[in-house]
Amino acid sequence: MKQCNIGGQAVIEGVMMRSPKKTAIAVRKPDNSIFIYKEPTRSLSERFKFLKLPVLRGMLALIESLVVGIRALSFSAQQAGEEGEELTTKDVIIAVVSAVVFGVGIFMILPTIVAKFIHGVLSNTVLLNLIEGVVRLSIFLLYVVMISRMKDIQRVFQYHGAEHKSIHCLEAEEELKVENVRKYSTLHPRCGTSFLLIVMLVSIMVFSFLGWPNLLLRIVSRLLLFPLVAGVSYEIIKYAGRSNSPFIKTINAPGLWLQKLTTREPDDSQIEVAIEALKEVR
């Protein structure tokens, strides 16, 4: 398989694809035509070269993915005929900050608060941190299961599957057409779903050796170390995408299993949309 430096995201009735040089969004409009928007990919790492260093590039990728992803969702909703105006820069900033606050609150702070009530029963600090990690992972899995049951989200997950299939086809160096793309898996080792699961697992390992200070210090330590956890997780998922090592495949297997919840088999019209987006950035 050819190594591919293109990633993507499912949006409303479409797919966003992003390469180091171009970003493209393809959306199926209500009249059944495919609207394509493209622009140069802009990254702070082009201005500040040190941000391309391992770990640091993962921290930056997480932030930029949030910004680009929210903009793409807003744009695709308009093109798909849904009500609402395109987000301004201020709206995007507010949306990104809100998403970060929600994610940190639910997946980082809440688990350590829950684990606080076990402190009176257990005194082993490593075990307490492990329990906190298990609570965090459980909340994340419950969240994924809940949203995967929503009807509107399931259609987005079909476009997620189309995105993965088309990238598999490109990596196999086959012509990008529906009959070729259709046969590939909806699961991909470089998926954001796998990345989030690895973040959860890496955080368990990192936080397990921090002792058990008071609640405020635990929360602060989690917040300060989260960028590092995200950066390390990015390097793992990046390596997993190009490695045939049985050990790496074993590590990445749970993420692929989880993608069975966040992807669905797309129909041919959805595959066509993913192909058009991918053609613009390959």
N, C-alpha and C positions, 0 to 999 in steps of 0.2 A: 504494500500500500504506500502511495506517495504521501509524504508529510504535508499537511495543509495548515496554513497560518490564518485561516478564515474561521470566524465564529459567527454565531447568529442568535436570534431570539424570535420566538413567536410573538406576534402582535395581534391586534383586532383584525380578523379576516386577512391576515397576511404574515409576512416574514421579513425580518430585518437581518441583513448580512453585513459583516464588518471585516475588512481586511486592513493591513497596515496603511494602505493608500486610499481606499474608498469605503464609503458606507452607503448601502442602498436599502430602501424599503419598498417592497412590492405588496400591493393591497388589491384584493378583489372588490371592485365597486358594485353598487346595487344593480347597475346595468350589465353586469357580468364581465366587463372589461377589466384589465389589470393596469392599475396606475403605478408608475415607478417614480420614486424620488431618489436622487443620489447626490452626494456631496463628498468632498475630500474628507478623509479621516483626520481629525485633529487630536493630538495628544500632547500633554505637557512634557512627555519624555522626549519629544523632538526639540524642545527648547532647553530642557534641563537633562542632559545626557545621563547624569548619575541615577536618574529614575528608571533607567533600563537595567540597573543592577539586580541580581537575584534578590528575592524577597521584597525589595522596594517596588519592583515592577508589579508584583501581585497586589500590594496595597493600592497603587495607583489604578490598576485595572479594575479593582472592585468599585472604586469611586466613579471612574469614568463609565463603567457599565451601568451603574445606577442612573447617571445623568442621561446617557444616550438612550437607555431603555425606556425611561419615563417619557422623554421627548418622542420616541418612536411610537409608543402606545397612544399618546395624545394625537399625533399626526394620523395614525392608522384609523383611529376612531372617527375622525372627521371624514376621511376618504371612504370609509365603509358606510357612511350615512348616518352615524350616530350624532345626537345633538351635543353641542358644546363647542367652545372656541379653542383654537390652538393655544397651548400654554406659552406664556411669556417666559423670559429668563428668570424673572422673579418667581413665577409660579413653579418653574422647574426646581429652583433652589429650595423653595418651601416644601415641595413634594419629596425631594431627596432627603432633606433634614427630617421630615416627618417619618419617612421610611426607615431611616437610620435609628431615630428615637424609638419607633415601634419595635424594630428588630432587636435593638439593644435591651429594651425594657422587657420584652417577652422572652427572649432566648438567652440573655446574659444575666440580667438582674433578678428576674423572678425565680430562676432555679436556685440561686444562692440564698434568697430569702426563704424559699421552701426548705432548703437543706438546713437552715438555722434551727428549725424545730426538732431536728434529729440530734443536734449537738448535745442535748441533755442525756441522750441514750448511749451515744458512741463517743469515745475520746480519741480514737485513732484518726489523725488529721488526713492521712492519705485516703483512708476509707471514706471519710466525710466528703472529700473533694471528688472522689469517684462517684459517690451517690449523687452529688450535685450535677456531675456530668451526665449521669443516667437520666436524671430528671430533665435536663436540658434537651437531651436527645429524644426523650419521650414526647416532650412538648412539640418539638420540631416534626416528628413523625406524625403526631396527631393532627397538626396543622396541615401537613401535606395530604393526609387522608381526607380531611374535611373539605378542602378546596377541590380535590379531585372528583368529588361527588356533585359539584355544581355544574348544571347543564351548560351554561355559557362558557365556563372554564374548560369543559371537555372539548369544545370546538377549538379553543386556543391550543389545547394539548394536541389536537390533530395537526395543526400547523407546526407545532413543536416537533412532532414525528416527521413531518415533511421536510423540515429543516435538516434533521439528522440524516434522513435517507439521501437527500441530495448531496450533502457533504461527503457521505460514504461513497457515493457514485463518483464524485470528483477525485477523491483520494484513490479510488481504484482505476483512475484514468480512463473511465468510460465516457462516451458521449452523454451529455446532459439532456436526456429526453425521458419522458414519463415511463416508458416500458423498461428502461434501464434502472431508473431510480426506484421504481416500485418494489423491486426484489430485495432491497437492502433493509437492514434492521432499523427500527425507530430508536434504538439505544446507541449512545455514543460515549466513549470514555472521557471526552473533554467537556461534557455537558455541565451546565451550571448547577444542576441538581446534584450531581456527584461532588462538585466543588463544595456545596453547602454542607453535605454530609461529612466530607473530609474535615471541614472547619470544625464541625461538632466533635469529631473524634480527636483531632489534634488538640482542641481546647481541653478535652478530658485529660490528655497526657500532660499538657503544660501546667494546668492549674492544680493537678494532683500533688505537685511538689512545692506548693507555695505556703504550706502550713494552714492554720485556721485562725487568722486574726479577727478583729471585730467586724461587724457587718459593713460599716463604711469603708474600711480598708480593703475588704474583699471586693466590694463593688468597684472601687477605684482601680485595684490591681487588674480586674477583668477588663475594664475599659482601656487601660493603658496598654495591656498586652494583646488586645484583640487585633490591632493592625499587624502585629508580628505573627499571630496565629493565621490571619488571612493570607499574609505573604508566603508563609511556609506552605500552606495548603495549596496555594496557586502553583508553587513549584512542583508539588506532588502531582497535581492534576495535569500540569503541562508535560511532565515526564511520562505520566501514564498514557498520554495520548500518542506517544511515539515509541513506546517500549513494548517488546514482546516477551518480557521477563515474566515467568510464571508467578514469581513473588509479587510483582507489581500488579499483575492481573488479579491476584487474590485480594490485594488491598483494595482495588477498584471495584471488585465484584458487588459489594453492598450498594454502591452508587448506581450501578447498572440495574440492580434489582429495584431500587427506588424509582428509577426512570419508568418502570412499568406503570407507575401511578401518574407520572407527569407527562407521559406521551401517549398518543393513540394512533392507530393506523389511519392515515389520511386517505381521502379519495383523490382521484386523478386531477380534479380541478385545483385542489390544494397543493398537490405536487407541482403543478404548472406554475403556481405563484412562487413557490420556493426556488424553482429552477430559474425563473426570471430574475429574482433578487441575486442569486448566486452568479449568474452570468455577468451581472453588472460589476462584480467586485473581484472575480477570479483573476 
